[in-house]
Amino acid sequence: MLVQKLSGAVLGAFAGYVVLGVLGLVLLRANLAPATTLVRAGELARGPVLLAALGALSYAASFVLWLVVLARVPLSVAYPIAVGTTIAFSTLFAWLLLREPVSLRMLVGLVLIVAGVTLVSSGG
């Protein structure tokens, strides 16, 4: 299995990529519209502006970790795992934290994504 072949640093970079990427996406989605209005009004130190900035920084940091992963894991393995887990967790947290609707069709799709990530990460 791929997970057993990767070093702790690469697994940590993978996990950090997903966590920081999802955190960044959720913070941006939740705060970008109000932050834009506040920035136009010159109010840069307000909560939504700061949270949107934190989201952008988090997303940028996830990209740095992605480069670490990409340098050590074949693209044909790294990309499906990274994108699949990011989609699954983004959808989960959008539903839990942002109250975005999740349909049965979406849930079936997420199950298929997780199955695909499992197949890709099992190697062979």
Kinemage of the C-alpha trace (Angstrom):
@kinemage 1
@onewidth
@group {chain A} dominant
@subgroup {mainchain}
@vectorlist {calphas} color= white
{ca met a 1} P 0.000 0.000 0.000
{ca leu a 2} L 1.233 3.501 -0.877
{ca val a 3} L 0.800 4.893 2.638
{ca gln a 4} L 3.273 2.342 4.004
{ca lys a 5} L 5.863 3.324 1.359
{ca leu a 6} L 5.789 7.051 2.073
{ca ser a 7} L 7.898 8.746 4.711
{ca gly a 8} L 6.276 10.501 7.632
{ca ala a 9} L 7.294 13.855 6.156
{ca val a 10} L 5.531 13.149 2.862
{ca leu a 11} L 2.418 11.860 4.640
{ca gly a 12} L 2.468 14.989 6.787
{ca ala a 13} L 2.800 17.151 3.674
{ca phe a 14} L -0.140 15.299 2.095
{ca ala a 15} L -2.267 15.772 5.216
{ca gly a 16} L -1.193 19.398 5.567
{ca tyr a 17} L -2.023 20.035 1.921
{ca val a 18} L -5.557 18.730 2.386
{ca val a 19} L -6.184 20.397 5.762
{ca leu a 20} L -4.793 23.804 4.786
{ca gly a 21} L -6.420 23.673 1.360
{ca val a 22} L -9.851 22.824 2.745
{ca leu a 23} L -9.481 25.379 5.556
{ca gly a 24} L -8.524 28.010 3.001
{ca leu a 25} L -11.455 27.182 0.741
{ca val a 26} L -13.981 27.211 3.581
{ca leu a 27} L -12.672 30.496 5.014
{ca leu a 28} L -12.673 32.120 1.591
{ca arg a 29} L -16.159 30.870 0.743
{ca ala a 30} L -17.575 32.058 4.051
{ca asn a 31} L -15.901 35.470 4.094
{ca leu a 32} L -15.056 36.627 0.579
{ca ala a 33} L -18.313 38.443 -0.220
{ca pro a 34} L -18.492 40.447 3.026
{ca ala a 35} L -14.727 41.030 2.918
{ca thr a 36} L -14.985 42.523 -0.566
{ca thr a 37} L -17.629 44.977 0.620
{ca leu a 38} L -15.548 45.924 3.661
{ca val a 39} L -12.371 46.395 1.615
{ca arg a 40} L -14.234 48.708 -0.768
{ca ala a 41} L -15.330 50.714 2.278
{ca gly a 42} L -11.728 50.910 3.505
{ca glu a 43} L -12.346 48.731 6.550
{ca leu a 44} L -9.399 46.360 6.339
{ca ala a 45} L -9.180 45.272 9.973
{ca arg a 46} L -12.656 43.740 10.225
{ca gly a 47} L -13.295 40.050 10.912
{ca pro a 48} L -14.381 38.902 7.437
{ca val a 49} L -11.404 40.642 5.809
{ca leu a 50} L -8.978 39.031 8.225
{ca leu a 51} L -10.613 35.614 7.871
{ca ala a 52} L -10.557 35.852 4.077
{ca ala a 53} L -6.869 36.804 4.249
{ca leu a 54} L -6.228 33.850 6.543
{ca gly a 55} L -8.057 31.632 4.055
{ca ala a 56} L -5.902 32.915 1.197
{ca leu a 57} L -2.716 32.362 3.212
{ca ser a 58} L -3.866 28.885 4.192
{ca tyr a 59} L -4.584 28.023 0.578
{ca ala a 60} L -1.171 29.372 -0.481
{ca ala a 61} L 0.557 27.336 2.242
{ca ser a 62} L -1.244 24.229 1.002
{ca phe a 63} L 0.295 24.818 -2.426
{ca val a 64} L 3.788 24.854 -0.887
{ca leu a 65} L 3.050 21.491 0.740
{ca trp a 66} L 1.719 20.239 -2.595
{ca leu a 67} L 5.142 20.981 -4.107
{ca val a 68} L 6.769 18.845 -1.404
{ca val a 69} L 4.399 15.979 -2.213
{ca leu a 70} L 4.844 16.377 -5.947
{ca ala a 71} L 8.627 16.178 -5.637
{ca arg a 72} L 8.380 12.772 -3.935
{ca val a 73} L 5.258 10.999 -5.220
{ca pro a 74} L 4.467 10.128 -8.849
{ca leu a 75} L 1.966 12.582 -10.332
{ca ser a 76} L -0.311 9.748 -11.467
{ca val a 77} L -0.729 8.777 -7.808
{ca ala a 78} L -0.396 12.113 -6.005
{ca tyr a 79} L -2.923 14.073 -8.046
{ca pro a 80} L -5.916 11.720 -7.753
{ca ile a 81} L -5.339 11.298 -4.032
{ca ala a 82} L -4.874 15.014 -3.375
{ca val a 83} L -7.806 16.139 -5.479
{ca gly a 84} L -10.106 13.342 -4.333
{ca thr a 85} L -9.513 13.919 -0.647
{ca thr a 86} L -9.771 17.682 -1.075
{ca ile a 87} L -13.112 17.339 -2.878
{ca ala a 88} L -14.460 14.950 -0.248
{ca phe a 89} L -13.410 17.061 2.739
{ca ser a 90} L -14.393 20.357 1.075
{ca thr a 91} L -17.875 18.999 0.477
{ca leu a 92} L -18.111 17.629 4.011
{ca phe a 93} L -17.064 20.879 5.654
{ca ala a 94} L -19.151 23.017 3.288
{ca trp a 95} L -22.129 20.990 4.458
{ca leu a 96} L -21.186 21.015 8.164
{ca leu a 97} L -19.910 24.566 8.542
{ca leu a 98} L -21.484 26.537 5.718
{ca arg a 99} L -24.776 24.636 5.640
{ca glu a 100} L -24.468 24.047 1.896
{ca pro a 101} L -26.885 21.387 0.661
{ca val a 102} L -25.618 17.896 -0.162
{ca ser a 103} L -27.836 15.701 -2.314
{ca leu a 104} L -27.951 11.929 -2.462
{ca arg a 105} L -26.282 12.116 -5.884
{ca met a 106} L -23.411 14.106 -4.360
{ca leu a 107} L -23.049 11.576 -1.526
{ca val a 108} L -22.866 8.718 -4.027
{ca gly a 109} L -20.250 10.670 -5.964
{ca leu a 110} L -18.215 11.208 -2.806
{ca val a 111} L -18.336 7.504 -2.003
{ca leu a 112} L -17.077 6.780 -5.513
{ca ile a 113} L -14.292 9.342 -5.092
{ca val a 114} L -13.204 7.765 -1.812
{ca ala a 115} L -13.269 4.326 -3.460
{ca gly a 116} L -11.171 5.660 -6.330
{ca val a 117} L -8.655 7.272 -3.972
{ca thr a 118} L -8.419 3.973 -2.098
{ca leu a 119} L -7.755 2.091 -5.330
{ca val a 120} L -5.135 4.585 -6.512
{ca ser a 121} L -3.359 4.681 -3.155
{ca ser a 122} L -3.234 0.919 -2.870
{ca gly a 123} L -0.745 0.834 -5.745
{ca gly a 124} L -0.391 -2.099 -8.030
